[in-house]
Amino acid sequence: MSKRLKCDDENSNTDCQMSVDEKILSSDINNRIQATTIPPSYPYHTSVCGSLLYTAPTNTPSDIFSYLRHGNFDAFRRSLDIYHNDIIQMKNDHGQTVHHVLVIHAYPYVWIRLLMMRGCDTCAQDMDGYTAAHYAVERDDVEMLKALTLRFHSQAKPIPEERITAIHQQCLNALSLKNKQGLTVFMLACHHESVKCLNYLIELNINDSNLEDKFGDTCLHYAVARRNETLVEKLINTCKANVNGGNGMRPSILDVLQYNREQQKPFDRNKDDQIEQFILSHNAKNRCTIRRITNKRKGSIDNDESIISNLACISLDLTTNGQIETARSHARMAATLQAKGDLDGAQESYKQAMTCAPDNTIDWATYAFHVAIVHMVHGERQSALDLLQKALHIRQHIEKQSQEIDQIQRAINNIQQQTP
């Protein structure tokens, strides 16, 4: 189909017979297609419709990131084919590379792999210290993590074997980098409970469970803070995480658990009790007490001072005797087991409490009394008598006279009367 068009030459009054297709194809050598209804200086390919027909390759960062933001892969691929050396080094305002952006927006894995083949830096970190792998783990996108780490097939062309090996090693190196908070990809997976990614990392024989973040905490701290019993068990049983790891001047996982439990309603503490029982069985200890401090802030309303809000923060009490607190944790667990009728379990927990508490304290005497009672139930009179006499000696030395002393004395008398 043809159409009569007016020539742009002012010196000519003749009409030009030209088809629309011919008009479009008669672009200049730079492919700058121009519309007949707008000034000749206006590049047609910059219009909405023209951009669908053709987008000129570019190595301008603003254009490249705009293509990615709007999913214009045709334009991106055309630019990448020509300017790949420039594009793989580009960064946006947040210090993110094109590789970061592709992962953040969960674009098809083929683009991730293509960029890696082009030589992008898989270890590049943005302003938050995140690599592309950090972002994949943050949303537990294990397939994306695989795209970032799997080795290229040895038959991949035209990549030589040594290049394939170098790319793969760089991808694995990225997994050991820490973000601004000191978290590796493994640690971030624990922080965000990204279990699928965590399992994949474990399959790769990556285990950062005992690494400390910039504050001195470990993966177990995050798992306990999340109240995630399954994750706690995986880190301890599978990854062999140290239950007392982390900075010695920071709260232990037992400290974190106890603070967490205090924030829950009484009927919702069963999960914390189960975690506590598990970590205590692995010899978890207290280090300090976490306290929530609330301050009242005053403001003026109609010239009258009134309390308008409460400001809360968390502080640490480093003067707390960690041994005593750990002993009390075991004792609390023993009381729970005793209430359930598990006398042997209760006795074992009270023994653990005795081990943690100094043997010249009221606490030790209390735990010894409970252990002795179980010995009595089992008919182990001599074992019970030895503990009761030690407990009596401690209490008499400290208290002189108390209801507990009378209780211990009655138990001793009862055993002695039954002994032939």
Order of alpha helices (4+ residues) and beta strands (2+ residues): beta-beta-alpha-alpha-alpha-alpha-alpha-alpha-alpha-alpha-alpha-alpha-alpha-alpha-alpha-alpha-alpha-beta-beta-alpha-alpha-alpha-alpha-alpha
